[in-house]
Amino acid sequence: MNVKIEESWRKRLQEEFDKPYFEKLVTFVRSEYGRTHVLPPGHQIFHVFNSCPFEKVKVVILGQDPYPNPGQYYGICFSVPDGVAIPGSLINIFREIHQDLGKPIPTSGNLNRWVEQGVFPMNSVLTVRAHETGSHRNMGWETFTDAVIKKLSDEREHLVFMLWGSYAKEKTALINTNKHLVLTAVHPSPRSAEYGFLGCRHFSKANIFLQSKGIKEIDW
């Protein structure tokens, strides 16, 4: 199957695109776009891949589902466009960066500046029906994004994986912890952040690890 995606990713993921599960997934997603309101707009499904080539990735942040409210999600996990109210989880991420590194809390929830530096915030499910969180789970996206995580683990070295919440922590099994740094904590959601996300210091830990491997740190 021919999928429009940045070339460094296409080369490595073509074997996934050619598998029967992915063909079924595409059929499902296309039918959903045809009959209901699906997020993000179709051309933004692979936005994070198109914005951050395979060789440029330094830090992987894993989420589960896209934001389900129209206008919020454009293909980058946790991020929202300029001018859109910052969601609670992202507010807590910014709070932790402020406590950890002393950075001022941004007024915009747009994380493009992270992606440009090699941060790869990816949801495990890449589409959702508007206002229906989790509506596209278990249709094949998880198989695909697990393959992405494994490909990064196998073919790259010295990456940082930030796995927040029980769902993301399960992905540790896909990662070679001998050559990558895996950082886990509870989810930054307002319901759970105070139970271990706030105070986790993942952002300074990531930078210390990158520096120790001779890799330029992230300006969070």
FENHU-V206477 format. One record per residue. N is the residue number from 0. NEAR is the number of other ideal C-beta (glycine too) atoms within 12 Angstrom. Layout:
N;NEAR / N;NEAR
This chain:
0;22 / 1;11 / 2;28 / 3;18 / 4;31 / 5;23 / 6;16 / 7;22 / 8;33 / 9;22 / 10;19 / 11;25 / 12;31 / 13;19 / 14;17 / 15;29 / 16;27 / 17;16 / 18;19 / 19;14 / 20;23 / 21;28 / 22;19 / 23;19 / 24;31 / 25;29 / 26;17 / 27;26 / 28;32 / 29;19 / 30;17 / 31;25 / 32;23 / 33;12 / 34;11 / 35;19 / 36;20 / 37;31 / 38;36 / 39;37 / 40;20 / 41;21 / 42;13 / 43;25 / 44;36 / 45;32 / 46;34 / 47;42 / 48;37 / 49;26 / 50;32 / 51;36 / 52;24 / 53;29 / 54;19 / 55;27 / 56;40 / 57;39 / 58;42 / 59;44 / 60;45 / 61;42 / 62;40 / 63;36 / 64;36 / 65;43 / 66;37 / 67;26 / 68;22 / 69;21 / 70;21 / 71;32 / 72;39 / 73;35 / 74;37 / 75;38 / 76;43 / 77;43 / 78;40 / 79;34 / 80;26 / 81;17 / 82;12 / 83;20 / 84;17 / 85;28 / 86;28 / 87;22 / 88;34 / 89;38 / 90;25 / 91;33 / 92;42 / 93;33 / 94;27 / 95;35 / 96;32 / 97;20 / 98;23 / 99;25 / 100;23 / 101;12 / 102;20 / 103;13 / 104;20 / 105;24 / 106;13 / 107;20 / 108;34 / 109;25 / 110;39 / 111;25 / 112;22 / 113;37 / 114;32 / 115;19 / 116;25 / 117;32 / 118;39 / 119;45 / 120;43 / 121;46 / 122;44 / 123;37 / 124;39 / 125;41 / 126;42 / 127;36 / 128;29 / 129;24 / 130;18 / 131;22 / 132;22 / 133;22 / 134;24 / 135;35 / 136;25 / 137;17 / 138;28 / 139;28 / 140;36 / 141;30 / 142;26 / 143;38 / 144;39 / 145;27 / 146;30 / 147;38 / 148;36 / 149;26 / 150;30 / 151;40 / 152;29 / 153;18 / 154;22 / 155;31 / 156;21 / 157;25 / 158;37 / 159;42 / 160;42 / 161;45 / 162;37 / 163;39 / 164;29 / 165;19 / 166;24 / 167;39 / 168;23 / 169;20 / 170;35 / 171;25 / 172;16 / 173;28 / 174;32 / 175;22 / 176;18 / 177;10 / 178;19 / 179;33 / 180;32 / 181;32 / 182;34 / 183;27 / 184;33 / 185;27 / 186;34 / 187;38 / 188;29 / 189;20 / 190;14 / 191;20 / 192;27 / 193;18 / 194;19 / 195;23 / 196;37 / 197;28 / 198;20 / 199;30 / 200;23 / 201;36 / 202;36 / 203;25 / 204;28 / 205;40 / 206;29 / 207;20 / 208;29 / 209;29 / 210;18 / 211;14 / 212;20 / 213;11 / 214;24 / 215;16 / 216;24 / 217;34 / 218;20 / 219;34
